[in-house]
Amino acid sequence: MFQSILNKARNDKFILILDVPKALKNKFDVVSHNNFKADTIQFSIYGSPVPSINVPAINVPFGGQVYKASSTSRPEYTPLTIKFLVDNGYSNYWVLWNWLNLFNDSKKSYTDLTKTIDFYPVQNEDPALINPMKDYTTNLYIFGLDEYNNKIISFKYTGAFPTTLSELNYSNQDPSEINCTVSFVFNQLEVELVKNVNDSDCSG
């Protein structure tokens, strides 16, 4: 590892990119409320972009002692909770608010998911699962950046959707940007080095 002791990852060097879910893109628009023209949205984030990852150990008694072994199982992930800066058009907040609203409409008090999970027969195959959630979930990509804003590491969250959108932290006495917190649940996490840091010029 040709790394200088001064080359450290910075807290402010993360961005989040999400694919707009199909159900949301077909229903809302940031400005005209017709439909989303963008396929992806980028967020400036900070906080905790990666939840804790656990593969716990188990105790295996042997004789008068206990041997430690891996359980080789991965418990459910804790929710991904991140803070982001609200843009001056409130577009990123609007996207998340409407995404949550699909699961429980604030005016009508029911869900936008009109289908139920059901099976349908597939010729010469086992029955296939109709999952109404697939149009309401998406993939999230969080990238760690270097000091030149190059993407170094990628965290891919699959089957993600929001569960909590916090209050807007606003004060007339604070001239800084408005921030907000959002929590996502997801099914899988994949981590990949986008850039080979060994090939970068970090010998200083």
N, C-alpha and C positions, 0 to 999 in steps of 0.2 A: 504494500500500500504506500504509494509515493505521495504522502500527505504531509503538509506542514502542520505543526502544532497550532498554528494560528487559523487554519482553515476549518471552521466549524459551521455546522448547519444553523441557520438563523430562524427565529420564530416567525418572522414576517415573510418568509419565502415559501408560501403555499398558495395554490389556486385550486378552486373546485370547478369542474366542468361537468354538467349533467345533460343527458339527452332528454329533451322534453317528452314526457309520456304521450302516447298516442291519444288517449282520451282527453288529456288536457289541451293538446295542440289542436284537436278538432273542435273544441268548445269555446276557448277563450283567446283573447288577444290582449296584449299589454295596453294598447291604446284604443283600438277600434272595437274591441270585444267580439270580433268576428272569429278569427282563428289565429294561432301562432304561426308567424311566418318563419321564425327561426327554429332550427332543429336542435341547437344546443345553446346553453346559457352559461356564462362564466361568472364566478363569484370571487371576490377578494376575501379571503377568510383568515381567521386566526383562532387560537384556542386549542382544541384537541382533535386534530384531523385524523387520528388513528386510535381506535379503542384498544384496550388491553387484549392480548392474545394468549390463550391458555390451552395447554394440553397437560392436564394434571397427572400427578403420579398416584399410584396405588400402593398399599402396604401388602406384602406377601409374607406372612409369618413362616419362619423355618426354624425348627428347633426352639431355642430360647431367644431368638433374635428376629428382627423384622427386616426383610429385604425390600428395597425400593425399586419399583418398576414403572414404566410408563403405562398409563391407561390406554394409550393409542386412540383416545377419543377426544373430540373437540366440543366442549359445551357451547351452548348458544352464545353468540356475540352480544356484548352489551350495546345499547344504541349508540350510534355515531352522533355526537353532539358537538356542533361547531358554531362559532360566531362569525358573522359576516358584516361587511359594511354596506349599508343601504345606499343604492345609487340615487342620484338627484331626481330621477324620474320615478322612483319607487318601483321600478320594473321587477327587480329580483324579489322584492317582498311580495309584490302582486302575484307573481308566478306561484310562490310557495303558498300564499293564502288561498288561491283558487284550487291548487292541488289538494290541500286539506279539505276544502269545501266539497270536493267530489265525494269524499267519504261520508260527510254529513252536512247537508245543505243548511246554511245558517238561516234561510228564510222558510224553507219547506220542512226542515227537520227530518229528512230522510236521505238515504244514500243514493248516489248516482249509479251504483252498481245494480243494474236491474236484473242481471242474470244470476243464477245460482250455480254452484259447482255441480257439474253433472257429467255423466259419461255418455258417449255416443259410440255406436259400433263402427269398427273399421274393418273393411272386407279382408278376410284371411289374416287378421291380426287381432291382438288383444284390444279391448275397448280403450279408446283414447280419452284423456281427461280434458274437459272444457274448463279452463280456469279463467274466470272473469277478471282476476287481478292483473293479468299480464299486460293489459292496456293501461293500467294505472300505476305500474311500477317502471323503473328504469335502471340504467347503470350510471353510477357516479364515478368520476375519476378525480382523484386528488393528486396533484403533482407537487413534489418538493423541488424547489428551484435553487440554483447556485447563485453566487453574487452577481452573475451576469444575466440572471433570469433564464438560464437554460434549464430545461427539464432534466432532472437527475433520477428521480425515483417516482414510480407510479403506484398508486393504491386504487385498485378497481373494486367497487362494491356492486354486486349484482342483485337484482330483484329488490331495489331500494324504494322506499316511499316514506314521506314525512309523518311524524306522529305528534310533534309539538312545535309550535312557533311562538316564541316569547313576545313579551311586550317590547315596544320600541323605546330604547333608552335615550331620552331626549331631555335637554336642559337648555334654557335660555342663557345660562351662565357658562356654558361649555361650547366653545366654537368648533370643536372637533366633529368628525363625521358621526352620523347616527349609526349605532350598531344594533344587531338583533341576533338571537340564538335560534337555531333550528335543530331538531333531533330527527334522525332517520333510523329506521330499522332496515336490515338487509339480510340476505341469505348467505352469501359467500364473499370472502375477501381474498383478492389476489395481489401480490406484491411483486414488482418487477423493476430492476434497474434499467432505466431508459438509456442512460449514458454510462459508459465504462469509465469510472473515475480513475482507473489505473492509467488510462491513455491520455488523461488531461494533464496539462502542465501545472502540477502542484508541487514542484520540487523546491519552491522557495520556502 
